[in-house]
Amino acid sequence: MAIKDKSQRQPKKIASKISYKISYIISLVIAIILLAFGLLSIPAVSIKFGIIFILSGLLFLFMFKSYRKLYKNYDYHKENGLNNYEKAKASESNNVIENNIDISNIPEITVDDIPEITVDDIPESHPLEKKAYEFKVVGVTFKTGRKSRQTALRRIHFNDEPYETVDIQIKEYDYEGELALGVYANDFQVGNIAKTDINRVSSLLSDDYTIYDYKIYGGGDKSWGMSITLSKIVNS
């Protein structure tokens, strides 16, 4: 069973606007007269009668303020009723924010409405970064067997046969009892990793670095040269 809210009862009948104006004017006139009589009665008649007139004057002064307030807010009272004036004002304050947007119809959000967030949804704290190291290839002026490494590098540079596509690899081999790293293009050795770089390159290859790029430079009056770049994607 629905319970009726007593605050929503129909307000008493509101008098006409002009009647409020007449009432507050009459109250003000009576208040002035009574206050004047009171002030004059204290020295002329008695303090007792003077106090009575003053209190009566203050009462009518209070009535004057009340009727004047009703007169000023008459249009609002007429629409909302006398008893609901303050409650209606409070309701407006609760339902309207500073920019006058009505928020009374915004749906309530519960905990169940919040989507669950898993660890997979959280991005890495550091972005991915590509780390790269470039090394010069040495021994490029030597021969592999009877074939010139310089001829191979020139053909690689101009994509001549058989180097229309090139597969560059680094392979370990033994040279006079020591570790050596040969650089190969389509299984043809075009040079070596410098002896001073062997440990560094071996460490990078063990750390999953791979050949990312290579460069062929020189030509003309200069010997052909080559460099390779090792790289991998890591967290910065």
C-alpha positions in Angstrom: 0.0 0.0 0.0 1.4 3.4 -1.0 1.9 5.9 1.9 0.7 9.4 1.2 3.2 12.2 1.9 1.6 14.8 4.0 3.8 17.5 2.5 2.2 16.9 -0.9 -1.4 17.8 0.4 -3.2 20.5 -1.6 -2.3 23.9 0.0 -4.8 26.3 1.4 -6.5 28.7 -1.0 -4.4 31.7 -1.9 -6.0 35.1 -1.7 -5.8 37.6 -4.5 -2.6 39.6 -5.1 -4.2 43.0 -4.4 -5.5 41.8 -1.0 -1.9 41.1 0.1 -0.9 44.5 -0.9 -3.7 46.1 1.0 -3.0 44.0 4.0 0.7 44.9 4.2 -0.1 48.6 3.7 -2.7 48.6 6.5 -0.4 46.6 8.8 2.4 49.2 8.2 0.1 52.2 8.9 -1.2 50.5 12.1 2.3 49.6 13.2 3.5 53.2 12.8 0.5 54.6 14.7 0.9 52.1 17.6 4.6 52.7 17.8 4.1 56.4 17.8 1.4 56.2 20.5 3.6 53.9 22.5 6.6 56.3 22.4 4.3 59.2 23.4 2.5 57.3 26.1 5.6 56.5 28.1 6.2 60.1 29.3 2.6 61.4 29.0 0.5 58.5 30.4 2.4 55.6 31.8 5.2 53.2 31.0 2.7 50.3 31.1 0.5 51.7 28.3 3.5 52.8 26.3 5.0 49.2 26.3 1.6 47.7 25.3 1.3 50.1 22.3 5.0 49.4 21.3 4.5 45.6 21.5 1.3 45.9 19.5 3.1 48.1 16.9 5.9 45.5 16.6 3.3 42.8 16.1 1.7 44.7 13.2 5.2 45.4 11.8 5.8 41.7 11.7 2.5 41.3 9.9 3.6 44.0 7.5 6.7 42.1 6.6 4.9 38.8 6.2 2.2 40.2 3.9 4.8 42.1 1.9 6.8 38.9 1.3 3.6 37.0 0.2 2.9 39.8 -2.2 6.3 39.8 -3.7 6.2 36.0 -4.2 2.6 35.8 -5.1 3.1 34.3 -8.6 5.2 31.5 -7.3 2.8 30.8 -4.4 -0.1 30.8 -6.9 1.5 28.0 -8.9 3.1 25.9 -6.1 1.0 26.6 -3.1 1.8 28.3 0.2 2.9 25.2 2.1 5.2 23.9 -0.7 7.2 27.1 -1.3 10.3 26.3 0.7 10.2 22.6 -0.2 9.9 23.5 -3.9 12.9 25.8 -3.7 15.0 23.1 -1.9 14.0 20.6 -4.6 15.1 22.9 -7.4 18.5 23.3 -5.6 18.9 19.5 -5.4 18.0 18.8 -9.0 19.7 21.6 -10.8 23.5 22.1 -10.8 25.3 25.3 -11.5 25.0 25.1 -15.3 21.3 24.4 -15.0 21.5 20.8 -16.2 18.8 18.6 -14.7 20.5 15.6 -13.1 17.4 14.1 -11.5 17.0 11.6 -14.3 20.6 10.3 -14.4 20.5 6.5 -13.7 22.2 5.1 -10.6 25.4 3.3 -11.2 26.1 0.2 -9.1 29.3 -1.9 -8.6 27.9 -4.5 -11.0 27.9 -1.9 -13.8 31.7 -1.4 -13.6 33.5 -3.7 -16.0 36.1 -6.0 -14.6 39.7 -5.1 -15.4 42.3 -7.9 -15.7 46.1 -7.7 -15.7 46.0 -8.3 -19.5 44.1 -5.0 -19.9 46.9 -3.0 -18.3 49.5 -1.7 -20.7 53.2 -2.3 -20.2 54.8 0.3 -17.9 57.6 0.9 -20.5 57.1 1.1 -24.3 58.9 -1.3 -26.7 62.2 -0.1 -28.1 64.4 -1.3 -30.9 68.0 -1.6 -29.9 70.5 -1.9 -32.7 74.3 -2.3 -33.0 76.3 -1.8 -36.2 79.6 -3.6 -37.0 82.0 -3.2 -39.8 82.8 -6.3 -41.9 86.6 -6.8 -42.4 88.5 -8.9 -44.8 86.4 -7.8 -47.7 89.4 -7.5 -50.1 90.5 -11.1 -49.6 89.3 -14.0 -51.7 87.1 -16.9 -50.8 88.8 -19.8 -52.6 89.5 -18.3 -56.0 86.5 -15.9 -56.1 86.8 -12.2 -55.3 84.9 -10.9 -52.3 85.0 -7.4 -53.9 83.2 -8.8 -57.0 80.5 -10.3 -54.7 80.0 -7.0 -52.9 79.7 -5.1 -56.1 77.1 -7.6 -57.4 75.2 -7.4 -54.1 75.2 -3.6 -54.4 73.7 -3.6 -57.9 71.5 -6.7 -57.3 73.3 -8.6 -60.0 73.0 -12.3 -60.5 73.1 -14.4 -58.2 72.3 -11.6 -55.7 68.8 -10.5 -56.8 67.8 -11.5 -53.3 70.4 -11.7 -50.6 70.4 -13.8 -47.4 73.1 -12.5 -45.0 74.2 -14.8 -42.2 76.9 -15.0 -39.5 78.6 -18.3 -39.0 81.2 -19.5 -36.5 84.3 -21.4 -37.7 87.7 -22.2 -36.4 90.7 -20.2 -37.6 94.0 -21.5 -36.5 92.5 -22.8 -33.2 90.5 -19.6 -32.4 86.9 -18.7 -32.8 86.1 -16.7 -36.0 82.8 -15.3 -37.2 82.3 -15.3 -41.0 79.8 -13.1 -42.8 78.1 -14.8 -45.6 75.9 -13.7 -48.5 73.9 -16.6 -50.0 76.4 -19.0 -48.4 79.4 -17.2 -50.0 81.8 -15.7 -47.4 82.2 -12.0 -48.1 84.2 -11.1 -44.9 84.5 -11.5 -41.2 83.6 -9.9 -38.0 86.6 -8.0 -36.6 88.5 -9.9 -33.9 87.8 -7.1 -31.4 84.1 -7.4 -32.0 83.8 -11.2 -31.9 82.9 -11.4 -28.2 80.4 -8.6 -28.4 78.7 -10.1 -31.5 78.6 -13.6 -30.0 77.0 -12.2 -26.9 74.3 -10.4 -28.9 73.5 -13.4 -31.0 73.1 -15.5 -27.8 70.7 -12.8 -26.6 68.4 -13.4 -29.6 69.7 -10.4 -31.7 69.5 -11.0 -35.4 70.8 -9.3 -38.6 68.4 -6.4 -39.1 70.1 -4.7 -42.0 73.4 -4.4 -44.0 75.1 -1.7 -46.1 77.4 -1.9 -49.1 79.5 1.2 -49.7 82.5 2.3 -51.7 83.0 1.6 -55.4 84.8 3.6 -58.1 88.3 4.4 -56.9 87.5 2.9 -53.5 87.3 -0.7 -52.4 83.8 -2.0 -51.7 83.0 -2.2 -48.0 80.2 -3.7 -45.9 78.6 -3.3 -42.4 75.9 -5.2 -40.7 73.4 -4.2 -38.0 72.2 -6.5 -35.3 68.9 -5.7 -33.6 66.0 -6.9 -31.5 62.8 -5.5 -29.9 63.1 -5.1 -26.2 61.4 -3.3 -23.3 63.0 0.1 -22.6 
